[in-house]
Amino acid sequence: MLDFLPVPLRGVIASLLLALNTIACCTPLFIVAIFKLLLPFPAAQRCTDWLMGHIHETWISNNKAWMNLLRRTRWHLSGLEGLDYQHSYLVTSNHQSWVDIMVLQYVLNRRIRPLKFFLKQELIWVPVIGLAWWALGFPFMKRYSKAYLEKHPEKKGKDLETTRKTCAKFRDNPVGIFNFVEGTRFTEGKHAQQQSPFRYLLKPKAGGIAFVLDAMGEQLESIINVTIHYPSGRPGYWDLLCGNVEEVVVHFQELKIPPQFIGKNYDQDGVYRLEFQGWINQLWQDKDALLAQMHREYPNRH
């Protein structure tokens, strides 16, 4: 381990390792993606999808290696026993830091399929990473604002239609779809501004998950509801790069998706919207109680 090195030096080394890992994995990924475009045959598509999935998992495994090299973080994990690599899941979590994504990838890698995020269409233009997201099959979506739809009513439902077409390729392959229900990272300022009824959480935004269930609910086995707690305080991404994430508590809860929430239009069905919001709010109340328990069992170490 490199924990004997000065903190800034550890951060520089980790940044270089992350960059080298990304370049090393993106190079073969883009080559395979070219073959995928040139060989639109079912057998070739299955082969290229398999290769790209394993390149994605290798990228995560290499990140795990440099994270372990920097520091042996103490992990307290529960609820992982029933997960199946051959199943499709919708994964959600409380959101405190950009480190959350690395934590989820660290723990879930090769337990379920690599996580894919619904991304705004504009993000495809992010250098290197945008192209990698596209090659890996991350679903890009174009959501229209209410003001835009009022001026262009013919566009209603087009965003969902486009997303359904994008997700159609997942029907024959297991997939892990990820969504942060809170929509943004927790801070005390945002918590106060929202007047959140929860102690450790922001208000959940049910629309994102409802959108996923409307687009591909029939393909998903269940929801994995993740709760993350950092006993040493919320880390920033630089803390992760410097090996300053001392301890992480993660609980996984697998929930069957209620059948009445699949294939419904969240924006246009008011009764369904209220029922779905109530279900999500109850999940968040339970998560807030679990976080309170985690704070008692794993109090702040500083």
DRENDO-1510 file (C-alpha; in Angstrom, 1 decimal, always signed):
<recs>
REC; n; res; u; v; w
REC; 1; MET; +0.0; +0.0; +0.0 .
REC; 2; LEU; +1.0; +3.6; -0.6 .
REC; 3; ASP; -0.4; +5.1; +2.6 .
REC; 4; PHE; +3.2; +6.0; +3.7 .
REC; 5; LEU; +3.4; +8.6; +0.9 .
REC; 6; PRO; +2.3; +12.3; +1.3 .
REC; 7; VAL; -1.4; +12.8; +0.7 .
REC; 8; PRO; -1.0; +15.1; -2.4 .
REC; 9; LEU; +1.5; +12.6; -4.0 .
REC; 10; ARG; -1.0; +9.8; -3.5 .
REC; 11; GLY; -3.7; +11.9; -5.2 .
REC; 12; VAL; -1.4; +12.6; -8.2 .
REC; 13; ILE; -0.5; +8.9; -8.5 .
REC; 14; ALA; -4.1; +7.8; -8.4 .
REC; 15; SER; -5.1; +10.4; -11.0 .
REC; 16; LEU; -2.4; +9.1; -13.3 .
REC; 17; LEU; -3.5; +5.5; -12.7 .
REC; 18; LEU; -7.1; +6.4; -13.4 .
REC; 19; ALA; -6.2; +8.2; -16.6 .
REC; 20; LEU; -3.9; +5.3; -17.8 .
REC; 21; ASN; -6.6; +2.8; -17.0 .
REC; 22; THR; -9.2; +4.8; -19.0 .
REC; 23; ILE; -6.9; +5.1; -22.0 .
REC; 24; ALA; -5.9; +1.4; -21.8 .
REC; 25; CYS; -9.5; +0.2; -21.7 .
REC; 26; CYS; -11.0; +2.7; -24.1 .
REC; 27; THR; -8.6; +1.8; -26.9 .
REC; 28; PRO; -9.8; -1.8; -27.3 .
REC; 29; LEU; -13.3; -0.7; -26.5 .
REC; 30; PHE; -13.4; +1.6; -29.5 .
REC; 31; ILE; -11.8; -1.0; -31.7 .
REC; 32; VAL; -14.6; -3.5; -30.8 .
REC; 33; ALA; -17.2; -0.8; -31.3 .
REC; 34; ILE; -16.0; -0.3; -34.8 .
REC; 35; PHE; -16.4; -4.1; -35.5 .
REC; 36; LYS; -19.8; -3.9; -33.9 .
REC; 37; LEU; -20.8; -1.2; -36.5 .
REC; 38; LEU; -19.2; -3.1; -39.4 .
REC; 39; LEU; -20.7; -6.5; -38.5 .
REC; 40; PRO; -24.4; -6.0; -37.9 .
REC; 41; PHE; -25.1; -9.8; -37.6 .
REC; 42; PRO; -26.7; -11.4; -34.5 .
REC; 43; ALA; -23.7; -13.6; -33.7 .
REC; 44; ALA; -21.2; -10.8; -34.2 .
REC; 45; GLN; -23.3; -8.4; -32.1 .
REC; 46; ARG; -23.4; -10.9; -29.2 .
REC; 47; CYS; -19.7; -11.3; -29.4 .
REC; 48; THR; -18.9; -7.6; -29.5 .
REC; 49; ASP; -21.4; -6.9; -26.6 .
REC; 50; TRP; -19.7; -9.7; -24.6 .
REC; 51; LEU; -16.3; -8.2; -25.2 .
REC; 52; MET; -17.3; -4.6; -24.4 .
REC; 53; GLY; -19.0; -5.8; -21.2 .
REC; 54; HIS; -15.8; -7.4; -20.1 .
REC; 55; ILE; -13.7; -4.4; -21.0 .
REC; 56; HIS; -16.1; -2.3; -18.8 .
REC; 57; GLU; -15.7; -4.7; -15.9 .
REC; 58; THR; -11.9; -4.7; -16.4 .
REC; 59; TRP; -11.9; -0.9; -16.1 .
REC; 60; ILE; -13.8; -1.2; -12.8 .
REC; 61; SER; -11.5; -4.0; -11.6 .
REC; 62; ASN; -8.4; -1.9; -12.4 .
REC; 63; ASN; -9.9; +1.1; -10.5 .
REC; 64; LYS; -10.5; -1.3; -7.5 .
REC; 65; ALA; -6.8; -2.2; -7.7 .
REC; 66; TRP; -5.5; +1.3; -7.4 .
REC; 67; MET; -8.1; +2.1; -4.7 .
REC; 68; ASN; -6.8; -0.9; -2.6 .
REC; 69; LEU; -3.2; +0.2; -3.4 .
REC; 70; LEU; -3.8; +3.6; -1.8 .
REC; 71; ARG; -5.5; +2.4; +1.3 .
REC; 72; ARG; -7.3; -0.6; +2.7 .
REC; 73; THR; -10.7; +0.9; +3.3 .
REC; 74; ARG; -12.9; -0.9; +5.9 .
REC; 75; TRP; -16.0; -2.1; +4.1 .
REC; 76; HIS; -19.2; -3.1; +6.0 .
REC; 77; LEU; -21.5; -4.7; +3.5 .
REC; 78; SER; -24.9; -6.3; +3.9 .
REC; 79; GLY; -27.7; -7.6; +1.7 .
REC; 80; LEU; -25.6; -8.8; -1.3 .
REC; 81; GLU; -26.5; -12.5; -0.9 .
REC; 82; GLY; -29.4; -12.8; -3.4 .
REC; 83; LEU; -28.0; -10.8; -6.3 .
REC; 84; ASP; -27.7; -12.7; -9.6 .
REC; 85; TYR; -25.3; -11.8; -12.5 .
REC; 86; GLN; -27.9; -13.2; -15.0 .
REC; 87; HIS; -30.7; -10.8; -13.9 .
REC; 88; SER; -31.6; -7.3; -14.8 .
REC; 89; TYR; -31.9; -4.7; -12.1 .
REC; 90; LEU; -32.8; -1.1; -11.5 .
REC; 91; VAL; -30.4; +0.3; -8.9 .
REC; 92; THR; -30.9; +3.4; -6.9 .
REC; 93; SER; -29.1; +5.0; -3.9 .
REC; 94; ASN; -28.9; +8.0; -1.6 .
REC; 95; HIS; -26.4; +10.5; -3.1 .
REC; 96; GLN; -23.8; +12.2; -0.9 .
REC; 97; SER; -20.7; +12.5; -3.1 .
REC; 98; TRP; -19.3; +11.6; -6.5 .
REC; 99; VAL; -17.5; +8.9; -4.6 .
REC; 100; ASP; -20.9; +7.1; -4.4 .
REC; 101; ILE; -20.5; +5.9; -8.0 .
REC; 102; MET; -17.1; +4.5; -7.4 .
REC; 103; VAL; -18.3; +2.8; -4.2 .
REC; 104; LEU; -21.2; +1.1; -6.1 .
REC; 105; GLN; -19.0; +0.0; -8.9 .
REC; 106; TYR; -16.4; -1.3; -6.4 .
REC; 107; VAL; -19.0; -3.4; -4.6 .
REC; 108; LEU; -21.3; -4.5; -7.4 .
REC; 109; ASN; -18.7; -5.3; -10.1 .
REC; 110; ARG; -19.2; -8.8; -11.4 .
REC; 111; ARG; -22.1; -9.4; -8.9 .
REC; 112; ILE; -24.5; -7.9; -11.4 .
REC; 113; ARG; -24.0; -6.5; -14.9 .
REC; 114; PRO; -22.0; -3.2; -15.1 .
REC; 115; LEU; -24.2; -0.2; -14.2 .
REC; 116; LYS; -25.6; +2.0; -17.0 .
REC; 117; PHE; -26.9; +5.5; -16.4 .
REC; 118; PHE; -29.6; +7.3; -18.3 .
REC; 119; LEU; -27.6; +10.3; -19.7 .
REC; 120; LYS; -28.7; +13.6; -21.3 .
REC; 121; GLN; -28.2; +13.5; -25.0 .
REC; 122; GLU; -25.7; +16.4; -24.9 .
REC; 123; LEU; -23.2; +14.3; -22.8 .
REC; 124; ILE; -22.3; +12.2; -25.8 .
REC; 125; TRP; -20.0; +15.1; -26.9 .
REC; 126; VAL; -17.9; +14.8; -23.7 .
REC; 127; PRO; -14.4; +14.0; -25.0 .
REC; 128; VAL; -13.4; +10.3; -24.9 .
REC; 129; ILE; -15.9; +9.4; -22.1 .
REC; 130; GLY; -18.9; +10.4; -24.1 .
REC; 131; LEU; -17.8; +8.1; -26.9 .
REC; 132; ALA; -17.1; +5.3; -24.4 .
REC; 133; TRP; -20.6; +5.7; -22.9 .
REC; 134; TRP; -22.1; +5.4; -26.4 .
REC; 135; ALA; -20.0; +2.3; -27.2 .
REC; 136; LEU; -21.1; +0.6; -24.0 .
REC; 137; GLY; -24.7; +1.2; -24.8 .
REC; 138; PHE; -25.6; +3.8; -22.1 .
REC; 139; PRO; -29.1; +5.0; -23.0 .
REC; 140; PHE; -29.0; +8.6; -24.1 .
REC; 141; MET; -32.3; +10.4; -23.6 .
REC; 142; LYS; -33.8; +13.8; -24.6 .
REC; 143; ARG; -36.3; +15.1; -22.1 .
REC; 144; TYR; -38.4; +18.1; -23.2 .
REC; 145; SER; -39.3; +20.8; -20.7 .
REC; 146; LYS; -43.0; +21.5; -19.9 .
REC; 147; ALA; -42.6; +25.0; -21.5 .
REC; 148; TYR; -41.2; +23.4; -24.7 .
REC; 149; LEU; -44.1; +20.9; -24.8 .
REC; 150; GLU; -46.6; +23.6; -24.4 .
REC; 151; LYS; -45.3; +25.2; -27.6 .
REC; 152; HIS; -44.7; +21.9; -29.4 .
REC; 153; PRO; -47.5; +19.5; -28.2 .
REC; 154; GLU; -46.6; +17.1; -31.1 .
REC; 155; LYS; -43.4; +16.2; -29.2 .
REC; 156; LYS; -45.3; +14.8; -26.2 .
REC; 157; GLY; -44.3; +11.2; -25.6 .
REC; 158; LYS; -41.4; +11.4; -28.1 .
REC; 159; ASP; -38.7; +11.3; -25.3 .
REC; 160; LEU; -40.2; +8.1; -23.9 .
REC; 161; GLU; -40.6; +6.6; -27.4 .
REC; 162; THR; -36.9; +7.3; -28.1 .
REC; 163; THR; -35.8; +5.8; -24.8 .
REC; 164; ARG; -37.9; +2.6; -25.4 .
REC; 165; LYS; -36.1; +2.1; -28.7 .
REC; 166; THR; -32.8; +2.6; -27.0 .
REC; 167; CYS; -33.6; +0.1; -24.3 .
REC; 168; ALA; -34.9; -2.5; -26.7 .
REC; 169; LYS; -31.4; -3.8; -27.1 .
REC; 170; PHE; -31.3; -4.8; -23.5 .
REC; 171; ARG; -34.2; -7.3; -23.9 .
REC; 172; ASP; -31.9; -10.2; -24.7 .
REC; 173; ASN; -29.2; -9.4; -22.3 .
REC; 174; PRO; -29.2; -8.7; -18.5 .
REC; 175; VAL; -28.5; -5.1; -17.6 .
REC; 176; GLY; -28.0; -2.9; -14.5 .
REC; 177; ILE; -29.7; +0.5; -14.9 .
REC; 178; PHE; -28.8; +3.1; -12.3 .
REC; 179; ASN; -30.7; +6.3; -11.1 .
REC; 180; PHE; -30.1; +8.7; -8.2 .
REC; 181; VAL; -33.6; +9.4; -6.9 .
REC; 182; GLU; -32.6; +12.6; -5.2 .
REC; 183; GLY; -31.2; +13.9; -8.4 .
REC; 184; THR; -28.4; +15.8; -6.8 .
REC; 185; ARG; -25.8; +15.3; -4.0 .
REC; 186; PHE; -26.9; +15.9; -0.4 .
REC; 187; THR; -25.6; +19.1; +1.3 .
REC; 188; GLU; -26.8; +20.9; +4.4 .
REC; 189; GLY; -27.7; +23.9; +2.2 .
REC; 190; LYS; -29.8; +21.9; -0.2 .
REC; 191; HIS; -31.4; +20.1; +2.7 .
REC; 192; ALA; -32.4; +23.4; +4.4 .
REC; 193; GLN; -33.6; +24.9; +1.1 .
REC; 194; GLN; -35.8; +22.0; +0.3 .
REC; 195; GLN; -37.1; +21.9; +3.9 .
REC; 196; SER; -36.7; +18.1; +3.5 .
REC; 197; PRO; -38.8; +16.0; +5.9 .
REC; 198; PHE; -35.9; +13.6; +6.2 .
REC; 199; ARG; -32.9; +13.9; +8.5 .
REC; 200; TYR; -30.2; +12.5; +6.2 .
REC; 201; LEU; -31.8; +12.7; +2.7 .
REC; 202; LEU; -33.1; +15.2; +0.2 .
REC; 203; LYS; -36.6; +14.8; -1.2 .
REC; 204; PRO; -36.9; +12.0; -3.7 .
REC; 205; LYS; -37.8; +12.7; -7.3 .
REC; 206; ALA; -40.0; +9.9; -8.3 .
REC; 207; GLY; -40.2; +10.8; -12.0 .
REC; 208; GLY; -36.8; +9.5; -13.0 .
REC; 209; ILE; -37.5; +5.9; -11.7 .
REC; 210; ALA; -41.0; +6.1; -13.1 .
REC; 211; PHE; -39.6; +7.0; -16.5 .
REC; 212; VAL; -37.3; +3.9; -16.4 .
REC; 213; LEU; -40.1; +1.6; -15.3 .
REC; 214; ASP; -42.3; +3.0; -18.1 .
REC; 215; ALA; -39.6; +2.4; -20.7 .
REC; 216; MET; -38.3; -1.0; -19.7 .
REC; 217; GLY; -40.1; -2.2; -16.5 .
REC; 218; GLU; -40.9; -5.6; -18.1 .
REC; 219; GLN; -37.2; -6.3; -18.5 .
REC; 220; LEU; -36.2; -5.6; -14.9 .
REC; 221; GLU; -36.2; -8.3; -12.2 .
REC; 222; SER; -36.3; -6.0; -9.2 .
REC; 223; ILE; -35.0; -2.8; -7.7 .
REC; 224; ILE; -31.8; -2.8; -5.6 .
REC; 225; ASN; -32.2; +0.0; -3.0 .
REC; 226; VAL; -28.8; +1.0; -1.8 .
REC; 227; THR; -28.0; +3.0; +1.4 .
REC; 228; ILE; -24.5; +4.4; +1.8 .
REC; 229; HIS; -22.9; +5.9; +5.0 .
REC; 230; TYR; -19.4; +7.3; +5.4 .
REC; 231; PRO; -18.5; +7.2; +9.2 .
REC; 232; SER; -15.5; +9.4; +8.6 .
REC; 233; GLY; -17.6; +12.1; +6.9 .
REC; 234; ARG; -18.7; +12.7; +3.3 .
REC; 235; PRO; -15.6; +12.4; +1.1 .
REC; 236; GLY; -14.9; +14.4; -2.0 .
REC; 237; TYR; -13.5; +12.8; -5.1 .
REC; 238; TRP; -10.0; +14.1; -4.2 .
REC; 239; ASP; -10.3; +12.3; -0.9 .
REC; 240; LEU; -10.9; +9.1; -2.8 .
REC; 241; LEU; -7.8; +9.7; -5.1 .
REC; 242; CYS; -5.7; +10.5; -2.0 .
REC; 243; GLY; -6.8; +7.3; -0.2 .
REC; 244; ASN; -8.7; +9.2; +2.5 .
REC; 245; VAL; -11.9; +7.1; +2.5 .
REC; 246; GLU; -11.3; +5.2; +5.7 .
REC; 247; GLU; -14.6; +3.3; +6.1 .
REC; 248; VAL; -17.8; +2.7; +4.1 .
REC; 249; VAL; -21.1; +1.2; +5.2 .
REC; 250; VAL; -23.3; -0.1; +2.4 .
REC; 251; HIS; -26.7; -1.9; +2.7 .
REC; 252; PHE; -28.4; -3.5; -0.3 .
REC; 253; GLN; -32.1; -4.2; -0.3 .
REC; 254; GLU; -33.7; -6.1; -3.2 .
REC; 255; LEU; -37.3; -5.1; -3.8 .
REC; 256; LYS; -39.8; -6.7; -6.3 .
REC; 257; ILE; -41.3; -4.0; -8.5 .
REC; 258; PRO; -45.0; -3.7; -7.8 .
REC; 259; PRO; -46.8; -4.8; -11.1 .
REC; 260; GLN; -49.1; -1.8; -11.0 .
REC; 261; PHE; -46.1; +0.5; -11.5 .
REC; 262; ILE; -44.9; -1.1; -14.8 .
REC; 263; GLY; -45.9; +0.4; -18.1 .
REC; 264; LYS; -47.7; +3.5; -16.8 .
REC; 265; ASN; -47.3; +7.1; -18.0 .
REC; 266; TYR; -46.1; +9.1; -15.0 .
REC; 267; ASP; -46.7; +12.5; -16.6 .
REC; 268; GLN; -50.2; +11.8; -17.8 .
REC; 269; ASP; -51.8; +9.5; -15.2 .
REC; 270; GLY; -52.4; +11.6; -12.0 .
REC; 271; VAL; -53.7; +8.7; -9.9 .
REC; 272; TYR; -50.7; +6.5; -10.7 .
REC; 273; ARG; -48.4; +9.5; -10.1 .
REC; 274; LEU; -49.7; +10.0; -6.5 .
REC; 275; GLU; -49.5; +6.3; -5.7 .
REC; 276; PHE; -46.0; +6.0; -7.1 .
REC; 277; GLN; -44.8; +9.1; -5.2 .
REC; 278; GLY; -46.3; +7.6; -2.0 .
REC; 279; TRP; -44.4; +4.3; -2.6 .
REC; 280; ILE; -41.1; +6.2; -3.2 .
REC; 281; ASN; -41.6; +8.4; -0.2 .
REC; 282; GLN; -42.1; +5.3; +2.0 .
REC; 283; LEU; -38.8; +3.9; +0.7 .
REC; 284; TRP; -37.1; +7.1; +1.6 .
REC; 285; GLN; -38.6; +7.1; +5.1 .
REC; 286; ASP; -37.3; +3.6; +5.6 .
REC; 287; LYS; -33.9; +4.6; +4.2 .
REC; 288; ASP; -33.7; +7.6; +6.5 .
REC; 289; ALA; -34.4; +5.4; +9.5 .
REC; 290; LEU; -31.7; +3.0; +8.3 .
REC; 291; LEU; -29.2; +5.8; +8.0 .
REC; 292; ALA; -30.1; +6.9; +11.6 .
REC; 293; GLN; -29.3; +3.4; +12.7 .
REC; 294; MET; -26.0; +3.4; +10.7 .
REC; 295; HIS; -25.0; +6.7; +12.4 .
REC; 296; ARG; -25.5; +5.0; +15.8 .
REC; 297; GLU; -23.7; +1.8; +14.9 .
REC; 298; TYR; -20.9; +3.5; +13.0 .
REC; 299; PRO; -20.6; +7.0; +14.5 .
REC; 300; ASN; -18.4; +9.7; +13.1 .
REC; 301; ARG; -14.8; +8.7; +13.7 .
REC; 302; HIS; -13.4; +12.3; +13.6 .
</recs>
